[in-house]
Structure formats: C-alpha cells, structure tokens
Amino acid sequence: MEGDVQPNQRLAMADIVSDLGVNLLEEEIDNDSKAYRLVEFVMDVARFLGVKVIAEGVEYLEQYEILKKLGCDVIQGYYFSKPVCAEEFERFIKE
C-alpha cells in the first residue's frame, strides 16, 4: 500500500488536524508535548503514503528547528520572510 498515492493527489493533513481543533503552530511544542507527538504522527503518515510534508505559517526558530528535526520536506512562513511578489522573491533567493 505504501506509495499508492499518485503524485498529483494532495493530502490535506492540515485540514484533518484543524478539524481536531488543534493549531499546532500556536501550541507549545516540545519533545514531550501532545502537539509534538501529533506533528510526528502526521509526518509518519505522510511518509507512509509517500507524500511530502509542507509546513506553512512557521514564525519562530523553535518551530523551524522541531520541524527540521522531524524531517519536514518544506518549511515556509514569516520566520523566513513576509509574503513578497515574484520579483522580490527572485532577489531574496539570490542573496
């Protein structure tokens, strides 16, 4: 069953998690917290299904470090930059 997800399918785990009434990026996430274990579980499910994990809305170094430690594929948010237009983004990545 692993890898049966087609490349063009999207796994909206954020929708599933938000349905649980949890905003993981607003929770205190440390190695022993329920939020940490939930993030770890979601990432395990994504790996099992063969899909990439994209974290949106990362604002703090601590969030980035935890997501990176857990093997998140793509991390984006205000921690890196506010939203910018395409031209400004090109300048940003060249620096």
C-alpha positions in Angstrom: 0.0 0.0 0.0 2.9 2.4 0.6 3.5 4.7 -2.3 0.0 4.1 -3.8 -0.8 7.9 -3.6 -0.5 9.4 -7.1 1.9 12.4 -7.5 -1.0 14.7 -8.3 -3.0 13.8 -5.2 -2.9 16.2 -2.3 -3.0 15.1 1.3 -4.6 17.9 3.3 -3.4 16.8 6.8 -3.7 20.4 7.9 -7.4 20.2 7.3 -7.6 16.9 9.2 -5.6 18.4 12.1 -7.7 21.6 12.2 -10.8 19.5 12.3 -9.5 18.2 15.6 -9.4 21.8 16.9 -5.7 22.0 17.1 -3.4 24.7 15.7 -0.1 23.1 16.0 1.9 26.2 15.4 0.1 28.0 18.3 0.7 25.1 20.7 3.7 24.8 22.9 5.7 22.2 21.0 8.4 20.4 22.9 9.6 16.8 22.8 7.1 15.6 25.4 4.0 17.5 24.3 0.9 16.1 22.6 1.4 18.7 19.9 4.9 17.3 19.1 3.6 13.8 19.0 0.8 14.8 16.7 3.2 16.5 14.3 5.4 13.4 14.4 2.4 11.2 13.7 1.2 13.4 10.8 4.7 13.3 9.3 4.9 9.5 9.7 1.5 9.1 7.9 2.7 11.3 5.1 5.9 9.3 4.7 3.9 6.1 4.7 1.7 7.5 1.9 4.8 8.7 0.0 3.8 12.4 0.1 5.9 15.4 1.0 5.2 17.3 4.2 4.9 21.1 3.8 4.7 23.2 7.0 3.1 26.6 6.5 2.9 29.5 8.9 6.2 28.9 10.7 7.1 32.1 12.6 9.7 31.1 15.2 13.1 29.5 15.3 11.9 26.8 17.7 9.1 25.8 15.3 11.6 25.6 12.4 14.1 23.5 14.4 11.5 21.0 15.5 10.0 20.6 12.0 13.5 20.3 10.6 14.5 17.7 13.2 11.3 15.7 12.4 12.3 15.7 8.7 9.7 18.1 7.3 10.3 18.5 3.5 9.3 22.1 3.0 9.0 24.8 5.7 7.7 28.3 5.0 6.4 31.3 6.9 7.2 34.6 8.4 10.3 33.1 10.1 11.9 33.4 6.6 10.1 36.3 5.1 6.8 38.1 4.8 4.9 37.4 1.6 6.6 39.0 -1.4 6.0 39.4 -5.1 7.8 37.2 -7.6 10.4 39.9 -8.4 11.3 40.4 -4.8 11.4 36.7 -4.2 13.9 36.3 -7.0 16.1 39.0 -5.4 15.7 37.3 -2.0 16.9 33.8 -3.1 19.9 35.3 -5.0 21.2 36.9 -1.7 
